[in-house]
Amino acid sequence: MSHSKAATIFNKDEKKVNWHDKALWFVRHKRDKSAHSVKGWEELRNLGHGIKAHTLSNLDTYLIQFEENAIKNGVQVHWAADADEHNKIVQSILKAHNAKKVVKSKSMLTEECHLNPFLEANDIEVIDTDLGERIVQLAKEPPSHIVLPAIHKKKEEVDVLFQEHLGTKPCDGDPQYLTGEARKHLREKFIQADAAITGVNFAVADTGGFVVCTNEGNADMGVHLAPVHIACMGIEKLIPKQEHLGVFLRLLGRSATGQHITTYSSHFKKPRNGAKMHIVIVDNGRTEQLSRPDFRASLHCIRCGACMNTCPIYRRSGGHSYDSTIPGPIGSILSPGKDLKKHSTLPFASTLCGSCSDVCPVKIDIHTQLYKWRQIITKETPQPFIKKTSMKMMGNIFSKPSQFDKVGKVARWSLRNLPKGMINSKPNVWGKARDLPLGPKESFEDWYKKRNKDEQ
């Protein structure tokens, strides 16, 4: 299903769409307030961009350095070329430790690899312990946002979901009650867990350690109670030195939720006594994306979600309409690199307004890359007949000044004289919520010629 068709389904519930839009814009506003409170914010963004660009240009060196240091720390390091190999490695580790119950903190990489269904098919219980992730897991849905995975669900929906799966009492969506019941439910899972799986926000080459950022402490709870810790990371998560963490931790929290820093920034370096620690380093198409000069900067992404919170298309179409692990603007430049045919509509789900690039903490030129994907897609994938025909007609009009002038006169007259009911008719879907401006009596060219004539 194309993005536009999936978005149409989401937009059937107008009240929910409006609420979704406002909720995400509120987070965007918090980001702005937090960012503006930092002196040298733009310099911080420049530093983040520069560190990421440098790391990706020397990725082979830093990967080897990270592996060597992690092994010195007593960590077992595994390499996975793709999602299938990643899943099999994780399963083999769990099997070696006879682990049947797993708690997992938020990890977009494991979502990308579809780890949960793979392990469940092999009789391993996997419990997502981030509250939002647990909500969508119970609902049998993927996350709709990389930081706010259940942003598409209202508290009343969560109330009904918890009644069905956790046996809670009806509470009219009382957040305090629902959170308390979720805590009770998850504490039991933490205690029973044989292993804990986490993602990795940043991996430090010169120490062999890594950092996991959460606001709920669920990663720490799982890792500290379970005898086995498996950390899954994409190759792009590396930074060269420990001192660089200060740059990214300041950028991440502010860009994601408007916090100065995430509540928990947990540093892991070596396994505790009697426990085991494994790191699975995954490629899964990242090297291929790195090889594309126009799109390699997309691997700078630190998964803050700021581009989603600001994007007018994402806010009013919902994350599930993208049908990809990473939705929104950044997902629309990552996903076509993996499956061009399946995700060919995503780069067109954008106004190219550039707001995503403006808020990106590591200065990825997101809207420029979206435009470049459009050029590739129109050449390599079949386009709808109506789209091709309309673009050809518009091309003819714009290429012939006399035709452009005639069409302009008709359009200006129509906007001034036709009734709104005709202008905002069904074909003009924008007219449902917006009015077009009143057409001027003359074009800019006419005004300019008249002005010059008068001056002479």
Order of alpha helices (4+ residues) and beta strands (2+ residues): alpha-alpha-alpha-alpha-beta-alpha-beta-alpha-alpha-beta-alpha-alpha-alpha-beta-beta-beta-alpha-beta-beta-alpha-beta-beta-alpha-alpha-alpha-alpha-alpha-alpha-alpha-alpha-alpha-alpha
